[in-house]
Amino acid sequence: MTTSHTHPLRIGILGCANIAKQFARDVADSPLLSVQAVASRDITKSQAFAQANGIARAHGSYEALLADTNLDAIYIPLPNSLHAEWAIRAMQAGKHVLCEKPLALSLAEVTRMFDVARQHGVMLLESYPYWFQPQTRDLLACLSSDKIGEVRSMQASFGFTLGNPDTNIRMKPELGGGALLDAGSYPISLIRLVMGCAPERVLAHANWATTGVDISMMATLFYADGKRAQMSCAMDTANHRRATIVGSHGTVETEYLNHTSDTHTHPWGYLPSQLRVRQGIANNIAFEEIHSATGSGFRFAAEAFAQVVREGDTAAIERAAVASHDIVATLDAIQTSAKTGQVVNVNR
């Protein structure tokens, strides 16, 4: 599929969940993309969504959105279990796809999704909003500039208290629920970003909810070169999100938030996100605060996606595809390890 180099990327939103509302709000004034349509299986719901968000067209089925010839791309904020099916159907309809994390529930699904993207000449990108934050760029610059030396280990965590657990889709195994996929995919994606590859093997432990999903999870990741990483995630804790990266002669600490602000009074509740570096091995060396540009991770991600589509930058998409492949392979292995209590090799 070819996309004009002059007009903004025309995007349709597949579904009307809360995250879709946030996405539509945050990208509304972007010069690089334009949300042109939205779909729900309930036409009154999609019409209300379209009216509330200034969107031109509302469709009463997902199929109708994919058949909309005035769209270049589809944004997928559906439940985890539906990502693979609808991303594949969108790509078969000739649409580029920006898909919320986790990209799919298994390595086999992710492999199939990228195969379909290549077959139909479209681009598929997994959206971790923090990936596209200027802060993440600055974090990687710290690592590449040798501020902390060789990375030896890292810990990354994300947890929160789940609201309305009796009805929340995160408690439903058939919809791809559980702490690992919903929250743990974030620290695993950051670990992959820092380490640059998948681990060789993992060992995980979980607490299980009565519905069968993991309510919390911890895992250790072992790398071929002797490096280690630890991940924790939970849906029964106070909100926390932090990572510590330890090198041979320095340390980085970050919150790696999806959405960031310069102040604590942002109208949508976005907050400043810490990134700080200690250069040296002594405990009396002060951390240096690094201040990055701020904004919505949804907008940063969508604009990055629009840019690679406009430029036909398949190399960037392929790099992201390798990362997505490693992430889901690691998630698969962690899930298996938690269920068996055994060290599990990562299938790459």
N, C-alpha and C positions, 0 to 999 in steps of 0.2 A: 504493500500500500504506500502511495506517495502522499505527502502532506505539504501544503503550500508553505513557502518560506516567508510569506507576507502576512497572513492572518494569524491571530492567536489560535493555539491548539483548541479545538472544539471538543469538550468533554461532556459525557453523560454520566450521571451517578446511578449506580445500580443498587437501589434500596434507600430507605428513608430513616435509618437508625440515627441515634444521637450523634455518632461520629460523622455521619454524612452531613448533618446540619452544621457541625463545627467546620468541616472541610469547606462546604459551600460558603459559609461566612468568611473564612480566612482567606480564600482565594478570590473573593468577589471583585476586588479592584486590581487584580494582577493584569499587566499588559501582555503577558505571555500565554495566557490561557483564558478560556471563557466557558463556564458551565452553561450548556445550552439546553440540557434535558435531564429529567429524572424519571425513574420508574419505580413503581411498587406493584404488588399483586392486587392492591386496592386502589382504584383510580382516584377515589376521593382523597386518599392519603397523599398520593403523589401530586394531585392538584393543589392541595393545601400547602405541601412542601414547596412546590414551584412558586406559588403566590407569595409565600413568606420570604423566599430567598431571591426573588426577582429572576426566576428561571423561565425561559420562553415556552418550553414544551413539557408536558407531563404525560407519561405513558402508564397504561394499566396493566402491563405485563413486562417481565424482563425481556422476553423475546422481541417485543415491540421496540424496546430501546436499542437492542442489537441490530434491528433492521432499519434504524434511523440513518438514512444516507447522509444527513447533514452533521454527522459526528465523526471525528477522527479517532477518538479514544474513549475508553471506559474506565471509571474509577470504581473499584470494588471494595465496599466496606461491610460486606455480608458476614454472617457467622463463619467461623473457621472452616467448618465442614463443607461449606459451599464454594470456597475460593477456587478450587481446582476446576470444578464443573463449569462455573460461569466464566472464569477466565478463558478456559479452552473454547467455550462457545463464542465468546466475544472475539477471540483471535481468529476463529474459523469464519467469523463474519467480517474479517478484514480490519478489525479495530486494534489499536495499540491498547495495552492494559497497564494501569497503575493499580496494584493490589495491596491491600493492607496486610500487615504481618499477622501471624506467620503465613507464608505464601501458600502452604498446603499442610496436610496432616502427615505426609510420609515422603520419603525420598523418591519412591516410585511416582507419586503424583507430581512432584516438582520436576523430575526428569521429563515426564510426559508434557508438562506445560511448556517447558523451554523447547522441546522438540516441535510442538505445534507452532510456537512463535517463529521458529526458524523456517518451518515449512511454508508459512503464510506471509513471511517477510514483514512481520510486525515486531514491535518491541514490548517486552514484558519486564516490569520492574517491581520488586518488592519494596514496600514503603515502610521503613522505620524512620519516623519524622526526625529523630535526633541525628540520624546519619547525615542529614543535609544541613544541619545547623552550622553556622560559622564557628561555633565553639568546637565542634568535632574536627573541622579543618585545622583549627589551632592546636587541638590535642595531638593530631597526627604530625603537625609541624614540630611539636616538642619532641616527639619520638624520633623523627627523621633527622633532627638537628643535633642529636646526641646529647641532649640536655641531661638525660638520666642514664646514658650508657646502654648496655645490652639489657633488654627486658628479661627478667628472670622468673617473675611470677606476677599474678594479679588476682584480685578478688572483685566480683561485681554482684550487686544485689538489686532487687526490685520487689517491693511488696506493698500491700494495701489491705484495707478492710473491705470485704465484698458487701455491697448493698443488696438488699432484697434477695438473700440466698435461696429462698424457696422458689423463686421464679426466674432468677438470673441465668442466662444461657451459659455462663461460665461454669455452672454446676452440672451441666448436662453433657455426659460423655459422648452422646450421639451427635452433638453439635461441635465437637472439638474443644470442649471445656477443659478446665484444670489450670492450676497455677503455672505449670511449665510452659504450655503453649501461649497462655495469655500474658503472663508476666515474665517468665523465664526466658522467652525468646529474645527479650531485650538485652539482659546481661550476656546471653550466649552470642548475640550478634556483635556486641561490643568486644567480647573476648576474641571473636573471629577477626574483627577489624584490627585489633592490636597485635595478635599473634600471626596473622596473615595466612593461616591454614587451619584445617581441622585437627583436633587431637587424634592420637593413635587409639586411645581407649579412655573409658570413663567409669566412675563408680558413683552411684547415686543412692539416696535414701529419701523416702517420701512419707508424709502423713496423708492418709486417704479419707475422703469424706464419705458419708453413707451413700451418696449417689454413685460412687465409684471413681470420681475424679480425684486427682491429687490436690489437696488444699494447701500444701507447702512442699518444697523440694530443695534439697541441697545436693551438689555434685562436685566431684573433683575431676579435672581433665588432665590427662597425662600426654605430653608431647614427645616426639621422637628425639628431640635434642635435649631432653631432660627438664624442660620448662614445665611449670604447673600453673593451673588456673582453678579457681573455685567460684562456683555460682550458687546463689541462693535466691529463692522466689517464694512468695506466699500470698494468699488471699485472706489471711486471718490475723494480720498484724497492722500496726500503725504504718502510715505511708512512709516509705523510705526508698531512696534510689541513689546509689553511690557506687563508685569504683575506685580502687587503689591499684596503681600499676607501679611495680617495684623493679628498678633497674640495678645495674652493677654499681652505679654511683649517683643515684637520684631516685625521686619518687614523684608520681603524679597522682593527684586526687581530683575527682570530678563527680558531679551529679548527673551529667549527660541527659538533661531534661529534653523532652520533646519540643516544648514551647518555652520561650524565654522572654524576659522583660528587663528593662533597665531599673524598674522600680518594683515595690511591693504593692502597688495600687493599680495594677493593670485591670482594665474593665472586664476582661474575661478570666481573671485569676491567674494569669501567667506570672511566673516568678523569676528573679535572677537565679542563674545556675552557676555554681562554683566550679572553677577550674584553677588549680594552683599547683606549682612545681617547686620542689626542693632539690637544688643541685648540690650534691655532696652526700657523704655517708654519715656525718655526725648528727646527733639529735638536737644540737643547739643551733642548727642552721635554720633560718626563717624561711617559710614558704613564700614564694612570689605569686601574687594573684595575677591571673591573666584575664583581661576583660575583652570579650568578643562582641561582635555585632549580635543583635537580638531580633526575635520575631517568631512568627508561627512556623513550626516544623511542617505543618500541612502545606503552607505556601512554599516554603523552601523546597520541599520534595516535589510538589507539583510543577514548580518552575524548572527544577533540574530535569524532570521528566520531559517537559515541553521542549527544553533546549536540546536534549539528546535526540528527540524525535525530529525536531527541525533540522538539526545538523546531520541526521542519519548516522549518529555516532554509535555504531554497533560494537566498537571496541569497549566503550564504557559499559554498555549493557552486558557484554560477555563477562567483563570483570565482576559486575554485580551478580551475574548468574552463577559464577563459580562460588562467590561468597554465600549466596542463597542455598546452593547445593551443600556446601560444608555445614551451614547452620542446621538445615533439616536433618542431615546425616547425624549430627551431634545430638540433636533433640531426640531422634529415633533411638540412639544408643542409650541416652540418659533414661528415657522412658522404660526401655527394656531392663536396664540395670536396676532401676527402682522396683520393678515388679519381681525380679529374680534374686536381688541381693548380691549379684555377681558383678565382677569387672567385665565390661562388654567392649569389644573392639568396635571402632567406628567404621562403618561400611562406606568407603569413599569411591 
